[in-house]
Amino acid sequence: MGKSISRQKLPIGIEDFGEICSEGFYYVDKTGLLGDFLDA
């Protein structure tokens, strides 16, 4: 049959980075975009 897609939880409303990591939430590091944001 078809492939099963596993979904990670989104850390909506969670500010504790440790909790995001330990609970298996999806996380995207956008630190690299800060330069573009500050230059705008």
N, C-alpha and C positions, 0 to 999 in steps of 0.2 A: 504494500500500500504506500501512500504518500509519507513524506517525512513529517515528523512531529516537531513543532517549533516550541521550544521552552521559552517561557516569558519570565523576565525578572520583574520584581516589584519596583515601582517608582517611589522615591523617597519624598513624596509630597508632604510638606509640613515638618519634616525631620531636619533639624539643624546640626545634630551631633554626628560628626564625620565617623567617629568610632562605631556608632550604631549603624550607620549606613554600610560600613564595611562588614561588621560582624553579622548583620542580618541578611546579607546577600542582596542588597538593593542595587539597582542599576545606577552607575555614576559616570558622568562625562566631565573630564577636567577641561575647563575652558580658560585656564590661566593664560594660554598663548594669545587669546583674543583681547586681553586687557590693553595691550599696546595700541591696537586699532581703535578701541573704545576711547582711550585717553587722547589720541591724536585727532579724533573727530570733532 
